[in-house]
Amino acid sequence: MKKVNVSICTGTTCYLMGAAHLLLLDEMLDPYLRDHVEIRGVHCLGFCNDETKGKAPFVQVDDQVITNANITKVLDTVREILETES
């Protein structure tokens, strides 16, 4: 099974809007998911300047962009991707 890449925007706006909490995602993953997810903070995903992209914080899970991201949305997306892989 492949690894799912999770990129959490840590630019100022995203960080203040909740990305700081999202960086704790690895602590909330169950052991099964932890082995299949790679989480990293990135300086900026570049979505803040495009109003059509939605609201911060932004997270990119593989090629899917999550707007107004929270732990639940990110975990649901990760699980969905892993389920389609198997």
C-alpha positions in Angstrom: 0.0 0.0 0.0 1.3 3.4 -0.9 1.9 6.3 1.5 -0.5 9.2 1.5 1.3 12.6 1.5 -0.3 15.2 3.7 1.1 18.7 3.3 -0.1 21.2 6.0 0.3 24.9 5.1 2.1 26.7 7.9 2.1 30.2 6.3 1.0 32.9 8.6 -2.7 32.9 7.7 -3.1 29.2 7.8 -1.1 28.8 11.0 -3.3 31.4 12.8 -6.5 29.8 11.4 -5.7 26.4 12.8 -2.8 24.8 11.0 -0.9 24.8 14.3 -3.4 22.3 15.6 -3.3 20.3 12.4 0.4 19.7 12.9 -0.5 17.4 15.7 -2.3 15.1 13.2 0.4 12.4 13.6 -0.5 12.1 17.3 -4.1 11.4 16.4 -3.5 8.7 13.8 -4.3 5.2 14.7 -1.3 2.8 14.3 -2.6 1.4 11.0 -2.9 4.8 9.4 0.4 6.1 10.9 2.4 3.5 8.8 0.7 4.8 5.6 0.8 8.6 6.0 3.6 11.0 5.6 2.9 14.4 7.2 4.9 17.5 6.6 4.5 21.2 7.2 5.1 23.4 4.2 5.8 27.2 4.2 2.9 28.0 1.9 0.7 26.1 -0.5 -0.2 29.3 -2.3 -4.0 29.1 -2.1 -4.6 32.1 0.1 -4.5 34.6 -2.7 -7.1 32.7 -4.8 -10.6 33.4 -3.4 -12.0 30.5 -5.5 -10.0 28.0 -3.4 -11.9 28.6 -0.2 -10.7 29.6 3.3 -7.6 28.8 5.4 -6.2 26.7 6.7 -5.3 24.6 3.7 -4.1 21.1 3.6 -3.1 19.0 0.5 -3.7 15.3 0.8 -2.0 13.8 -2.3 -3.6 15.8 -5.0 -6.8 16.9 -3.1 -6.9 20.3 -1.5 -8.8 20.6 1.7 -10.0 24.1 2.6 -11.1 25.3 6.0 -9.2 22.1 7.1 -9.6 20.4 10.4 -8.5 17.1 11.8 -11.7 15.3 10.9 -11.7 16.4 7.3 -8.0 15.5 6.8 -8.5 12.0 8.5 -11.6 11.3 6.4 -9.7 12.2 3.2 -6.7 10.0 4.2 -9.0 7.1 4.9 -10.9 7.6 1.7 -7.7 7.5 -0.3 -6.4 4.4 1.4 -9.7 2.6 1.0 -9.7 3.2 -2.8 -6.1 2.0 -2.9 -6.9 -1.4 -1.4 
